[in-house]
Amino acid sequence: MRNLLLAIVLSVFTVVALAQGPIPVVATSVVLADLADEVGGEEVSVTAIIPAGFCPAHYDLRPSDLLAVARAKLVLYHGFEPWLETLLSNVNPDAHVVALKGPWNTPEPMIEKARAISTALGELLPEKAGYFASRAEAFAQEVQALGEELKVRAKELKLSQVPAIVMAWQADFAQWLGLDVVATYPPEERLSLKDLAELAAQGREAGVLLVIDNLQSGVSFGARLAHELGAMHVVLTNFPGAIPGAVDLPTMLQANAEAIFSAVESLEG
C-alpha cells in the first residue's frame, strides 16, 4: 500500500511539473522553430520536424515526429505540408494550430510571423503575454536594423543595375535587395531542356549577370543556365542551419545578402 501511495504521489508531482514547464511547441520547419525560440524564450520547448536541408512538401515523417506532435500544445506550420492535417486529426486534434503562410526570407514577413507567434503563445499563457510581445519586438528591431544595413550596401553596389534570373522561392528576397529580376523559374523537377533554352534566350537578351538558385530546390538547373549565359551562379538558402554561419533567420538574411554582394563585387573586379 505504501508503495502504491508513493507511486500516486510521484505521478501527481510529475503531472504538475509538466503542466508548469515550458509550453511544448512543434514547428514543421526550422524557420518556424527559430521564430518560436526567439519569441518564446525559456517559456517554450520547441521541436522542429523537418531538417534544414529538406523541402517540407516532400518530407517523410519519423516515429519521433508523431510523438512530438502528439505532445504539442502549439503547432506552427507553413500551409504547404500535405501530411499535417491528417496527422493532427489522428494524434492531437486539440492542439492549438497556427498557419504562417507566405514567404519568410525578408524582414517584413519574418517580423509578421514573429508577432503572430507571440499572439498564439500569449493565448496559451496569458500571464506571459507581455514577455512574448517584448521578445517579438526585440526581434523585429534586430531584423529591421539589419535590413536597413543590407539595403544601404545594396544601393552602394548598384544592385538595381544588375539583371538576374532567380529561382522562384528566392525572387522576393532578390527583389527586396534591389536586383533587376528578369525572370524566375520553378523547382528543377518541373523544368525541361526547353525551359533551359527559353530562359537562356531571355537571359542573353537582358544581359543577365547572375543566376540565383535556392539550395533546397536543387541547384543543377541554375548551374547549367549560368554556364549557358556566362553568368555568376549564386546559391542561397531558404532555411537557417543549411549553410555555415546561417544559424538563425537574421544570420540567414545576412548570409544570403553577402553571397550576392560577393558575386556582384567579383563581376566588377
N, C-alpha and C positions, 0 to 999 in steps of 0.2 A: 504493500500500500504506500509506504514511504517513497519507494522508487517511482511509483505511478504519479504521486503528487509532485515530486521533483520534476518529472518529465513535463507535467502540465504547466508548472510554473515557468520552466525554461522555454516552453513553446510560447507562452504568453509574452514573456520578455522578448523573444525573437520577433514576434509579430509587431510589438510596439516599436522595437528598434528599426524594423523595416519601414514601418509607417512614418517614423520620424527621420529617416535617412534621406539621401538625395533622391530627387524625382528621377525614375528610370525613363530615359528618352531614347527612342530608336530613330535614327535618320537613315534614309535609304542610301545616301551618298556622303562622302567625306566633306563635300561642300556644306551640306546642311548640318552635319555633325560639328564642323568647325564653328559655324554660326551659333549653334546651341551651346557649345562650350564657352564661346565668347560672352554670350548673354547670360547664361545660367550660372557660370562660375562654380562655386562649391556646392550650390544647391541642386545640381543635376549630376546624373551619371549617364554619359552618352555612349551609345553603341552605334557605330557606322556599319551598315550591312555590306555595301559594295566597295571594294578597294579602289584606290585612285586610278588604276590603270584600266578599269573595266567600264564598258558602256552600261548604264543602268537598265536599258531596254533589253539587253541580251545576257543578263546575269543569271546564273543557276544558283538557286538557294541551297544553303547547307543546313543540317540539323540545328546547329548553334544559332542560325538566324531565326528559325522558328521559335526557339526558346526565348530569344531576346524580344521578339515581337510579342510573345505571349505575356511577358512580364511588364511590358511598357505601359506607362501612364500617358505618354505623349508620343505620337508617331508623326514624323515630318517626311514629306515626300514631294517630288517634283511634279508628278502628274503624268509621266510617261513610263511608269513602271507597271506593265500589264498584269503582273502577278500579285500586286499588293492588296487589292480589294478582296480577292478570293482568300488570301492568307489571313487577313484580318477577320473576315467573317467566320473563319474556321477556328482561329486560336485566340482572338482577342476582340470581340465585337464591341466591347465597352471602352476601348481606348479612345482618348481624345486625338483626333486626326486632323492635321493641317496640311493642305496642299499649297506649296510655294512655287507657283508656276512661273515660267518665263526665264529669260537669261539671268546670269548672275556674275558675269565676268567684268563688269564695270562698276564704279562706285555706287551709283543710284540704286540699282536693283539689290546690291549687297546690303545696303542700308535699309531698304524697304523690307527685305526678308528678316533682317535682324530685329526690326521693330515688330514685325508680325510674330516672331518667336517670343519676344518679350511679352506681348499681349497674351499669347497662349499660356506661357508659364505663369503669368500673373493670375489667370483664371484658375489654374490648378493650385496655386499657392498665393492667395490674395495678400497675406501679411508680408510677402516678399516682393510685391508688385513694383514698389519703388526701387528696390535693389536691381531688379531685372531691367527696368526702364533706364536707370542711370548707367548700367553697363552697356545697354544698346546705344545710348547717346555717346558714350565714350568711344565705342567702336565707330560710330558714324563720324565723329570728329577726326579720328585717326585716318579713316579711309578718304574723307573729303580733303584733308590736308595733303595726303599722298597723291590723290588725283590731281590736285592743283599743281603740285610739283612736276608731275609727269606731263601735264598739258603744256607747261612752260617749256620743258625740254623739247617736246614735240614741235612746238612753234619755232624754237631756235633752229631745229633741224629741217624746217620747212616740209613737214610730212604731207601737207596738203598738195605738194607738187610731186609726190611720189605715187605713181599709179601701181595698183596691186590687184591681184586676183586672190580671193580669200575663201577658204573653206567656210561653209555657211555658219557653223557654230562659233566661229571667231569673227564674223562680219561686224557684229555690234561693237566689239572691242576695237577692231581696226578703224571703224568709222568714228568712234568716240575719241580715239587717239589722233585722228585727223587725216589718216591716209585717204587717198583718192581710190576708192574701191570700184574697180571697173566691172568686175563680175564675181559671182560666188559659185560654189559647187557643193553638191551633197556628199555624204559619206561615200567612200570609194567603191563599196559593194554595189552601189547604184549606177556606177559610171562605166562607160564603154570607150572603145577607141574612137568612135565618132565624137563623143563628148570631148575627148582629148584634142582632136583635130579642130573642133569648133572653138574651144577655149584658147587654143594656141593661136588661131587666126585672129580672134578678138584681142588677145594679148599683144600680138605684133602690131596691130593697128593702133592700139592705145599706148604702145611703148612701155609695156608693163616691166617694172624693175624688181618687184617682189612677188613671190608666190607663198602664201601663208597657210600652213596646214594646222590641223588640230590633232594632237598626239593620239587621243583616244579614238579617233575616227579612221586611223590608218594614214600613212604618210607616203606610200609609194606612188600614188597618182600625182600628188603635188610635186614630188621629186622629178617625175618624168616631165610634167608640164614645165617646171622651172628649167629643166635641161633643154626642152624644145625652144624656150624663149630666151635662153641665155640669161635668165634672171636669178636672183638670190632666192634660195629656198629656206624659209623660216618656219620652225615648228614650235607652236605654242601649246599650252595645256589648259584644259577647262577644269581641272581638279587639283587642289593642293596635294602635295605629297608625291606627285608623279615625276617631278624633276628636282635636281639638287637645289636647295635654297628656297624653294616654294613650299614652305611648311604649313602656311595658312593662307587665307584669302588675300590679306594685304600683301604678303610677300609673293604670292602668285601674280597679283596685279603688277607688281614691280618687275618680277622676272620676265613676264610676257612683254612688258614695255621695253625693258632693257634689251631683249632679243631683237626687237625691231629697231631700236636705236643703233645697236651694233651693226646690224645689216646695212642700214642707211649710211652710217659713217664709213663702212667699208666700200660702199658704192662711190662715195665722194673721194675716197683715197685712191 
